[in-house]
Amino acid sequence: MAGVRAGISGQVNNNIVTDGLVFYIDPAYKISYPRSGTTTTDIINNLSGTFQNGTIFSTDGVGSFYYGGGDEYVSLSTDLLTHISNVETLTICQWAKPAASNDFMTLGHVDTHPYARQNYGTWNSGNIIYNIGTTGNTTGCAIYKAYTNWDNWSYWCCTYDKNQGSFADRLKGYIDGVDPGSWIEYGNSGYNTGTITNFDLGYVGQYGAYSNGYQGPVQIYNRVLSAAEIKQNYQAQKERFGL
């Protein structure tokens, strides 16, 4: 299985896409989280994450981390940044279950450009957003739409391709393996510029925003997955989440 470190190929669901997979944390696998302690490990490149402020492994039975809506999150090793900083193509996916209506669920980073970010999750206004680039309407690249599947598991993916001709074509969003369409777009450049300084699970430092809910597998690819590949990932793991 290309990209998976030696000796643990059985720790990755054989049906998910592994080509280009540079980061994969999955709380269900003991190689990723051993059911105790405050450290989780990426099973692709052996990158670590550390629980902050009371993040816990959930007893929900599906294998997930729980953020209680306070200041819980997982800080990741900065070694991850060598795989995702200044890249031209990227795919980020996560299984997540917001705890209640309008609760924030996110992955995020800050970078050396002021207020730059790459995060996705649910806004407190009831939208789901995927964005990349610098902040605001002047240089950001973002798409968003109303989100209604609160208190249920869902698979969220976004893809980024800097090589596309317009910002509107650079970013695509998927929910439960399909692009639902009708995304609202804003921004005018959408370049992933600058050196990323940190990446967290469950926290976006720019906003001081913490997640409230459950987080399952997190997958990051250094290429754009096709719609068929994202559908494949969803199909491979949906039964685990009761779908």
C-alpha positions as CSV (number, residue, x, y, z in Angstrom):
1,M,0.0,0.0,0.0
2,A,1.8,3.1,-1.2
3,G,2.5,5.8,1.3
4,V,1.7,3.7,4.4
5,R,4.7,3.1,6.6
6,A,6.1,-0.4,6.8
7,G,4.5,-2.9,9.1
8,I,1.1,-1.3,9.5
9,S,-0.6,-1.8,6.2
10,G,-3.4,-3.6,8.0
11,Q,-4.2,-0.5,10.0
12,V,-5.6,1.4,7.0
13,N,-9.0,0.5,5.6
14,N,-8.0,-1.2,2.3
15,N,-10.9,0.4,0.5
16,I,-9.9,4.0,1.0
17,V,-7.7,5.8,-1.5
18,T,-4.0,5.9,-0.5
19,D,-2.4,7.5,-3.5
20,G,-1.2,10.9,-2.3
21,L,-2.3,10.3,1.3
22,V,0.2,12.2,3.5
23,F,-1.7,12.3,6.8
24,Y,-4.3,9.9,8.3
25,I,-5.4,10.0,11.9
26,D,-8.1,7.5,12.8
27,P,-9.1,7.1,16.5
28,A,-10.5,3.6,15.8
29,Y,-7.1,2.2,15.2
30,K,-4.9,1.5,18.2
31,I,-1.8,2.4,16.2
32,S,-3.3,5.9,15.8
33,Y,-4.7,6.1,19.3
34,P,-4.0,3.4,21.9
35,R,-7.1,4.1,24.0
36,S,-5.2,6.0,26.7
37,G,-2.9,9.0,27.1
38,T,-2.9,12.3,25.3
39,T,-1.1,11.5,22.1
40,T,-2.5,10.4,18.8
41,T,-0.4,9.3,15.8
42,D,-0.8,9.7,12.1
43,I,-0.4,6.2,10.6
44,I,1.1,7.4,7.3
45,N,4.2,9.4,8.3
46,N,4.2,8.8,12.1
47,L,3.3,12.4,12.9
48,S,2.0,13.1,16.3
49,G,-0.8,15.1,17.8
50,T,-1.3,16.1,21.4
51,F,-4.6,16.5,23.3
52,Q,-5.1,19.9,24.7
53,N,-7.3,21.1,27.6
54,G,-9.3,17.9,28.1
55,T,-9.9,16.5,24.7
56,I,-10.9,12.8,25.1
57,F,-11.4,9.6,23.3
58,S,-15.1,9.1,23.0
59,T,-17.0,6.0,24.2
60,D,-19.5,6.4,21.3
61,G,-18.4,3.0,19.9
62,V,-17.3,4.2,16.4
63,G,-13.9,5.5,17.3
64,S,-13.7,9.3,17.7
65,F,-12.3,12.2,19.6
66,Y,-14.6,14.5,21.5
67,Y,-14.4,18.2,21.9
68,G,-16.7,19.7,24.5
69,G,-17.1,23.2,23.0
70,G,-14.7,24.8,25.5
71,D,-11.0,25.0,24.5
72,E,-10.3,21.4,23.7
73,Y,-8.4,20.6,20.5
74,V,-5.5,18.5,19.2
75,S,-2.2,20.3,18.3
76,L,-0.3,18.5,15.5
77,S,3.4,18.1,14.9
78,T,4.8,20.9,12.8
79,D,6.4,18.1,10.6
80,L,3.0,17.9,8.9
81,L,3.5,21.3,7.4
82,T,6.2,20.0,5.1
83,H,3.5,18.1,3.3
84,I,0.8,20.9,3.0
85,S,2.6,24.2,3.0
86,N,2.9,26.0,-0.4
87,V,1.4,23.1,-2.3
88,E,-0.6,23.6,-5.5
89,T,-3.0,20.7,-4.9
90,L,-4.6,19.5,-1.8
91,T,-7.5,17.4,-0.5
92,I,-8.7,17.5,3.1
93,C,-11.4,15.2,4.5
94,Q,-12.9,14.4,7.9
95,W,-15.7,12.4,9.5
96,A,-17.4,14.7,12.0
97,K,-20.6,15.0,14.1
98,P,-21.4,18.4,15.4
99,A,-22.9,18.0,18.8
100,A,-25.9,20.3,18.3
101,S,-27.4,22.8,15.9
102,N,-24.9,25.4,14.7
103,D,-22.0,24.0,16.7
104,F,-18.6,24.7,15.2
105,M,-16.5,21.8,13.8
106,T,-13.2,22.6,12.2
107,L,-9.7,21.8,11.1
108,G,-7.6,24.9,10.9
109,H,-4.2,26.5,10.5
110,V,-2.6,29.9,10.7
111,D,0.2,30.9,8.4
112,T,2.8,33.7,8.2
113,H,0.6,36.0,6.3
114,P,-1.6,38.0,8.7
115,Y,-5.0,36.3,9.2
116,A,-4.3,33.7,6.5
117,R,-6.1,30.4,7.1
118,Q,-7.2,27.1,5.6
119,N,-10.0,25.8,7.6
120,Y,-13.4,24.2,7.1
121,G,-16.3,23.4,9.3
122,T,-19.6,24.9,10.2
123,W,-20.2,28.6,10.9
124,N,-22.4,29.6,13.8
125,S,-24.8,31.0,11.2
126,G,-25.6,27.4,10.1
127,N,-23.3,27.2,7.0
128,I,-20.6,24.8,6.1
129,I,-17.5,26.4,4.7
130,Y,-14.3,25.3,2.9
131,N,-11.7,28.0,2.4
132,I,-8.0,28.4,1.6
133,G,-5.8,31.5,1.1
134,T,-5.7,34.8,2.9
135,T,-8.5,36.2,4.8
136,G,-11.4,38.3,3.6
137,N,-13.0,39.0,0.3
138,T,-9.9,40.4,-1.4
139,T,-7.6,37.4,-1.6
140,G,-9.6,34.5,-0.1
141,C,-10.9,31.5,-1.9
142,A,-14.0,30.1,-0.2
143,I,-17.3,28.3,-0.8
144,Y,-20.1,27.8,1.6
145,K,-23.7,26.7,1.9
146,A,-26.4,26.0,4.4
147,Y,-25.8,22.9,6.5
148,T,-28.6,21.0,8.2
149,N,-27.3,17.6,9.2
150,W,-26.7,18.5,12.8
151,D,-26.0,15.9,15.5
152,N,-25.3,13.3,12.8
153,W,-22.2,11.8,11.3
154,S,-21.1,13.2,7.9
155,Y,-18.1,13.0,5.7
156,W,-16.8,16.4,4.6
157,C,-14.1,16.9,1.9
158,C,-12.7,19.9,0.1
159,T,-10.2,19.9,-2.8
160,Y,-7.9,22.7,-3.9
161,D,-6.2,23.1,-7.3
162,K,-4.1,26.3,-7.7
163,N,-3.6,25.5,-11.4
164,Q,-7.3,26.1,-12.3
165,G,-7.9,29.3,-14.2
166,S,-10.2,31.0,-11.7
167,F,-10.7,30.9,-8.0
168,A,-14.2,29.6,-8.5
169,D,-12.7,26.5,-10.1
170,R,-9.9,26.0,-7.6
171,L,-12.0,24.9,-4.7
172,K,-14.6,22.2,-4.6
173,G,-16.7,20.8,-1.7
174,Y,-18.2,17.4,-1.0
175,I,-20.6,16.2,1.6
176,D,-21.1,12.4,2.1
177,G,-19.2,11.6,-1.0
178,V,-20.9,13.9,-3.5
179,D,-20.7,17.6,-4.5
180,P,-24.2,18.9,-3.6
181,G,-23.8,22.0,-5.8
182,S,-25.2,25.4,-5.1
183,W,-22.1,26.6,-3.3
184,I,-21.8,30.3,-2.7
185,E,-18.4,31.5,-3.7
186,Y,-16.3,34.5,-2.7
187,G,-12.8,35.8,-3.1
188,N,-10.7,36.6,-6.1
189,S,-7.4,34.7,-6.0
190,G,-7.3,31.8,-3.6
191,Y,-3.6,31.1,-3.6
192,N,-2.2,28.9,-0.9
193,T,0.8,31.2,-0.2
194,G,3.2,31.5,2.6
195,T,4.6,29.0,5.1
196,I,2.1,27.4,7.4
197,T,3.1,27.8,11.0
198,N,0.7,25.3,12.7
199,F,-2.2,23.0,12.0
200,D,-4.7,21.9,14.6
201,L,-7.7,19.5,14.8
202,G,-10.7,21.2,16.3
203,Y,-9.4,24.7,16.5
204,V,-8.8,27.8,14.3
205,G,-6.6,30.2,16.1
206,Q,-7.5,33.2,13.9
207,Y,-11.0,33.1,15.2
208,G,-10.4,31.6,18.6
209,A,-12.9,29.0,17.5
210,Y,-13.1,25.6,19.1
211,S,-15.1,22.6,17.9
212,N,-18.1,21.1,19.8
213,G,-18.7,17.5,18.8
214,Y,-17.1,14.3,17.6
215,Q,-14.3,13.8,15.1
216,G,-13.5,10.5,13.4
217,P,-10.9,9.9,10.7
218,V,-9.0,12.8,9.2
219,Q,-7.3,12.4,5.8
220,I,-5.0,14.8,4.0
221,Y,-3.8,14.3,0.4
222,N,-1.2,16.2,-1.5
223,R,-3.3,16.0,-4.7
224,V,-6.8,16.6,-5.8
225,L,-9.0,13.5,-5.4
226,S,-11.6,12.9,-8.1
227,A,-15.3,12.8,-7.3
228,A,-15.2,9.0,-7.7
229,E,-12.3,8.7,-5.2
230,I,-14.1,10.8,-2.6
231,K,-17.2,8.7,-3.1
232,Q,-15.0,5.6,-2.7
233,N,-13.7,6.9,0.7
234,Y,-17.2,7.6,1.9
235,Q,-18.5,4.2,0.8
236,A,-15.6,2.5,2.5
237,Q,-16.4,3.9,6.0
238,K,-20.0,4.9,6.1
239,E,-21.3,1.7,7.7
240,R,-19.0,2.4,10.7
241,F,-21.0,5.6,11.3
242,G,-24.4,4.1,10.8
243,L,-25.0,5.3,7.3
